[in-house]
Amino acid sequence: MNRPYQLKLPPGAVTSLLLRLEPRSATPLHEQIFEGVRLRILRGELASGWRLPSSRQLAAELDVARSTVLQALDALAAEGYIVTRAGASTRVAPELPIAPEDRPRSHASRMSRGPRLSHSARARKPIPVGAPRLGTAPRAFRPGVPALDLFPAALWGRTVTRVHARASTGLLDGGDPLGHAPLREAIATHVSSSRGVRCSAEQVFVTTGTQQAFDEILRISLDPGDAVWVEDPGYPGVRRAVLAAGGFPAPVPVDSEGLDVSEGIARARHARVVMVAPSHQYPLGATLSLVRRMALLKWAERTRSVIIEDDYDSEFRHRGRPLTALQGLDEAGCVVYVGTFSKSMFPGLRLGFFVAPPTLVDAFASTRAAFPAPASALEQAALAVFIEEGHFARHLRRMRVAYWERGEALLEALRADCAGALTPRDCDTGMQLTASLAAPLSDVSVRDEAARRGVEVAALSEYAFSRRREAGLVFGFGCVRPEALREGTRTLARALEAAQGRGGGIE
């Protein structure tokens, strides 16, 4: 097998292809010949215009049937690697654009370079994504995950089954690009009564979640290079969305009263968009004060800027009624209100929405007209029924109580097990809280040490967009039962001791 075959040929001719065939391989012999010749051509080992041995010569060299060689040559000719003519020699195609200086040394080196990325893609690459995920199942203290153990899965399953069984041809065909009409109506009714949002169903646009809403709003609001206020520290997905839309993120500091509006005006007076979570800032948990709300609205009206209000989890107010949305104070039509069902239902639902000001409804509707429905029409229809029948409101009431209990249990556990090392902030809303590191430790080092011990926390410093970075940890407690919280804080206490003993100083 593979015995050498040499033949004297003029210059520019190939005397032997030196192919190695594996007769026991699952790949047919003609495919092995095809791939071997193709790779030698691509590597420049067989130059353009060079004459190949005849099919008889190749069959003898490779110790295979001539029909096998002809099958491989036919495939090479069909893809343009070689040129065959009846009664003439077979040659490597003369116009292959393969220059020796362009050839990488190996396939690995070629793959390591890849296509050139855009400026926005290169800028997005170093943005942290939060806590490390240790497996797929939620555990202490993964931020942003709701109480999946308390979700009425059986009730939701029955609702979905009923809607699917009665689905109309319109639903099966894909649905309305703006969103399922009954769901838009249900959302408008819900946010009007629970969040003080002033809107009609025509202003509601269904999305696959918060990120799609950000992308869509930014793309009709920004020109390349326009400045966008982003909270500092803040949600990393906001910065990614701004960069993807070609905007320039302008970090604005956050304190106990929320976004510092006067500082934003000083840093980027002519910003086109403001990204803000006024009811429950992430990750610090601050609420935008009324004075700053009014100042922000006044500035946006004067500059004709867009305010994107991220209202991701403020329905879960632990004490008193949920705060009125910023959109409810907007008289000039500057605020686009963004909501999601990932926190109030479950992340896998992949449904969210935004409420556009009346002056922007036509712009969003015309953009949507060219695209299919943003999410499964059947899932949208099931959610509409879930809301209309009162199940959603009952679920929210139950979750408010559960998150208050779990938040208080976490605060108590942190004060008992991590006193002196961590100073937790009180939590009035949502399903996560932040704690400052008292010792001069790197929060990234503590996070990594905790991960090695099976506990997920996020490093507060990685949510900062500027050089001003506070060391602390971000805890999610929504997905953790109260009895499991204490075990998590005890493990974290051991991680803090180990990080301190290892000399994990501030980086």
Beta strands, then each sheet from edge to edge (+ up, - down):
strand 1: 82-83
strand 2: 91-92
strand 3: 204-207
strand 4: 227-232
strand 5: 248-255
strand 6: 258-259
strand 7: 273-276
strand 8: 306-310
strand 9: 335-340
strand 10: 352-355
strand 11: 422-424
strand 12: 432-437
strand 13: 458-459
strand 14: 472-476
sheet 1: 1+ 2-
sheet 2: 3+ 10- 9+ 8+ 7+ 4+ 5+ 6-
sheet 3: 11+ 12- 14+ 13-
end
